[in-house]
Amino acid sequence: MDIEKLKEDYISGLLQGDRHRCRLLVKKALQEKMTLQELYEQVFAPAMVEIGRLWEMNEISIAQEHLATAITQSVISSFYEYLFSHKNKEYKGKMILTCVGDELHELGPRMLADLIEMEGWDVKYLGANIPVDAVFEMVVQEKPDLIGISATIEGNKEDIKKLVKRIKEYDPGIPVMVGGLAFIISPDLYEYTGGDFLGKNFVEALEFARKLAGKGM
């Protein structure tokens, strides 16, 4: 499998607004035994970074950028049957994964939710633009073993800090993992928001979840 060519073909399909082509490319890759993690890390993630770069350079419109995101979300949804058929049957724990404040970029955490779900976790993925109070209510209701918070823009740092503080006051034993572009661009943000672990990428986030599961929660 030529992953670089697959990525280029996928980006081409996105720019043409061709959902069917993108879906066929992904289907063929899975048939050729490419793993979901490889697909997410080496195709979807870099493809969307490139789409974002093209938008920032004014080489594509905001409508094209939104269409590319919508196509990728549709493609991901199309192989949920594959996801659950390859899910680890051993229960590892419960996780809440969310974005807070005005955060609208949810594709990254959605992919992470799928990958952690495949590991055997019960993942409650709340999505984008969720108020702090709503997330905290879910924490109290579900009593998760792990909480993940994703942020693309630094402007949501106060909401993240507020949520982490409330979680720690409620139950200091619940680990809070943070991640997303905002934490990569601004390294000090991790310490400022008070999280327990910074997952810079899917590999690190998955490894942290595995270590927690290995402790026998």
C-alpha positions as semicolon CSV with decimal commas, in nm:
position;residue;x (nm);y (nm);z (nm)
1;M;0,000;0,000;0,000
2;D;0,148;0,333;-0,112
3;I;0,026;0,551;0,172
4;E;0,163;0,874;0,027
5;K;-0,026;0,818;-0,299
6;L;-0,339;0,727;-0,107
7;K;-0,313;1,053;0,088
8;E;-0,262;1,256;-0,229
9;D;-0,554;1,083;-0,403
10;Y;-0,774;1,141;-0,099
11;I;-0,686;1,512;-0,089
12;S;-0,760;1,532;-0,462
13;G;-1,100;1,375;-0,400
14;L;-1,172;1,624;-0,122
15;L;-1,079;1,920;-0,339
16;Q;-1,307;1,792;-0,613
17;G;-1,587;1,744;-0,363
18;D;-1,609;1,379;-0,468
19;R;-1,741;1,189;-0,166
20;H;-1,789;0,867;-0,362
21;R;-1,427;0,862;-0,476
22;C;-1,299;0,929;-0,124
23;R;-1,514;0,651;0,015
24;L;-1,391;0,401;-0,246
25;L;-1,027;0,491;-0,174
26;V;-1,077;0,423;0,195
27;K;-1,272;0,103;0,135
28;K;-0,994;-0,031;-0,087
29;A;-0,729;0,059;0,172
30;L;-0,915;-0,132;0,444
31;Q;-0,956;-0,431;0,211
32;E;-0,579;-0,426;0,162
33;K;-0,538;-0,460;0,540
34;M;-0,455;-0,102;0,625
35;T;-0,549;-0,049;0,989
36;L;-0,791;0,215;1,107
37;Q;-0,517;0,379;1,313
38;E;-0,290;0,400;1,007
39;L;-0,574;0,544;0,803
40;Y;-0,656;0,808;1,063
41;E;-0,294;0,903;1,137
42;Q;-0,139;0,884;0,791
43;V;-0,427;0,981;0,560
44;F;-0,716;1,165;0,727
45;A;-0,518;1,376;0,974
46;P;-0,252;1,503;0,729
47;A;-0,515;1,547;0,456
48;M;-0,720;1,777;0,677
49;V;-0,407;1,967;0,781
50;E;-0,339;2,027;0,412
51;I;-0,698;2,139;0,356
52;G;-0,659;2,382;0,645
53;R;-0,333;2,513;0,501
54;L;-0,492;2,570;0,160
55;W;-0,774;2,764;0,325
56;E;-0,533;2,977;0,527
57;M;-0,344;3,057;0,205
58;N;-0,674;3,157;0,038
59;E;-0,627;2,882;-0,220
60;I;-0,966;2,732;-0,138
61;S;-1,283;2,888;0,002
62;I;-1,436;2,833;0,345
63;A;-1,715;2,643;0,171
64;Q;-1,461;2,403;0,017
65;E;-1,294;2,357;0,356
66;H;-1,628;2,277;0,519
67;L;-1,716;2,038;0,236
68;A;-1,387;1,852;0,281
69;T;-1,460;1,814;0,651
70;A;-1,814;1,695;0,583
71;I;-1,689;1,439;0,330
72;T;-1,435;1,300;0,576
73;Q;-1,699;1,279;0,848
74;S;-1,925;1,092;0,605
75;V;-1,645;0,853;0,507
76;I;-1,569;0,779;0,872
77;S;-1,937;0,707;0,940
78;S;-1,952;0,470;0,644
79;F;-1,721;0,215;0,803
80;Y;-1,856;0,201;1,157
81;E;-1,952;-0,161;1,091
82;Y;-1,581;-0,230;1,034
83;L;-1,494;-0,045;1,353
84;F;-1,723;-0,245;1,577
85;S;-1,642;-0,577;1,409
86;H;-1,276;-0,519;1,499
87;K;-1,340;-0,389;1,851
88;N;-1,160;-0,554;2,140
89;K;-1,421;-0,754;2,332
90;E;-1,244;-0,706;2,665
91;Y;-1,396;-0,409;2,850
92;K;-1,125;-0,153;2,938
93;G;-1,323;0,126;3,100
94;K;-1,545;0,425;3,031
95;M;-1,427;0,751;2,877
96;I;-1,589;1,088;2,812
97;L;-1,434;1,277;2,521
98;T;-1,540;1,631;2,437
99;C;-1,467;1,980;2,310
100;V;-1,576;2,278;2,521
101;G;-1,655;2,645;2,478
102;D;-1,666;2,770;2,121
103;E;-1,459;2,480;1,987
104;L;-1,611;2,365;1,658
105;H;-1,330;2,144;1,525
106;E;-1,439;1,796;1,621
107;L;-1,289;1,569;1,355
108;G;-0,968;1,495;1,547
109;P;-1,135;1,394;1,875
110;R;-1,399;1,199;1,683
111;M;-1,125;0,988;1,524
112;L;-0,960;0,941;1,864
113;A;-1,296;0,828;2,005
114;D;-1,314;0,558;1,738
115;L;-0,960;0,435;1,804
116;I;-1,006;0,419;2,181
117;E;-1,344;0,250;2,131
118;M;-1,169;-0,020;1,927
119;E;-0,935;-0,080;2,221
120;G;-1,232;-0,195;2,428
121;W;-1,342;0,129;2,593
122;D;-1,697;0,257;2,621
123;V;-1,648;0,608;2,480
124;K;-1,907;0,878;2,532
125;Y;-1,814;1,128;2,261
126;L;-1,998;1,455;2,323
127;G;-1,880;1,644;2,015
128;A;-1,809;2,013;1,964
129;N;-1,922;2,335;2,128
130;I;-2,034;2,177;2,457
131;P;-2,090;2,404;2,762
132;V;-1,876;2,331;3,067
133;D;-2,184;2,269;3,283
134;A;-2,319;2,010;3,039
135;V;-1,991;1,819;3,033
136;F;-1,966;1,823;3,411
137;E;-2,323;1,692;3,445
138;M;-2,226;1,402;3,218
139;V;-1,919;1,333;3,432
140;V;-2,134;1,309;3,746
141;Q;-2,388;1,092;3,568
142;E;-2,148;0,852;3,395
143;K;-1,859;0,840;3,645
144;P;-1,594;0,778;3,377
145;D;-1,250;0,625;3,423
146;L;-1,094;0,879;3,185
147;I;-1,187;1,221;3,047
148;G;-1,046;1,368;2,725
149;I;-1,070;1,735;2,625
150;S;-0,970;1,854;2,279
151;A;-0,897;2,211;2,170
152;T;-0,791;2,362;1,839
153;I;-0,808;2,728;1,944
154;E;-0,639;2,875;2,252
155;G;-0,937;3,102;2,313
156;N;-1,114;2,817;2,492
157;K;-0,845;2,784;2,759
158;E;-1,056;2,938;3,036
159;D;-1,341;2,694;2,973
160;I;-1,097;2,403;2,972
161;K;-0,936;2,521;3,295
162;K;-1,277;2,566;3,456
163;L;-1,388;2,217;3,354
164;V;-1,068;2,051;3,476
165;K;-1,097;2,235;3,809
166;R;-1,457;2,121;3,859
167;I;-1,368;1,762;3,772
168;K;-1,078;1,759;4,019
169;E;-1,294;1,908;4,293
170;Y;-1,558;1,641;4,227
171;D;-1,319;1,345;4,200
172;P;-0,941;1,405;4,198
173;G;-0,892;1,042;4,095
174;I;-1,037;1,082;3,745
175;P;-0,748;1,138;3,502
176;V;-0,796;1,421;3,252
177;M;-0,619;1,397;2,918
178;V;-0,596;1,707;2,698
179;G;-0,486;1,744;2,339
180;G;-0,537;1,915;2,008
181;L;-0,366;2,180;1,798
182;A;-0,401;2,452;2,062
183;F;-0,177;2,257;2,301
184;I;0,084;2,199;2,030
185;I;0,097;2,565;1,928
186;S;0,100;2,688;2,289
187;P;0,299;2,442;2,507
188;D;0,224;2,642;2,825
189;L;-0,147;2,574;2,780
190;Y;-0,117;2,221;2,922
191;E;0,012;2,340;3,258
192;Y;-0,228;2,634;3,262
193;T;-0,540;2,419;3,217
194;G;-0,433;2,164;3,479
195;G;-0,469;1,840;3,284
196;D;-0,299;1,517;3,392
197;F;-0,165;1,414;3,053
198;L;-0,102;1,580;2,717
199;G;-0,166;1,355;2,419
200;K;0,020;1,520;2,132
201;N;-0,109;1,263;1,883
202;F;-0,320;0,949;1,854
203;V;-0,029;0,721;1,949
204;E;0,037;0,899;2,279
205;A;-0,333;0,922;2,365
206;L;-0,385;0,551;2,297
207;E;-0,078;0,459;2,501
208;F;-0,207;0,659;2,798
209;A;-0,546;0,485;2,775
210;R;-0,372;0,146;2,761
211;K;-0,167;0,223;3,070
212;L;-0,481;0,319;3,261
213;A;-0,658;0,003;3,151
214;G;-0,355;-0,200;3,252
215;K;-0,385;-0,071;3,608
216;G;-0,716;-0,256;3,638
217;M;-0,963;0,027;3,696
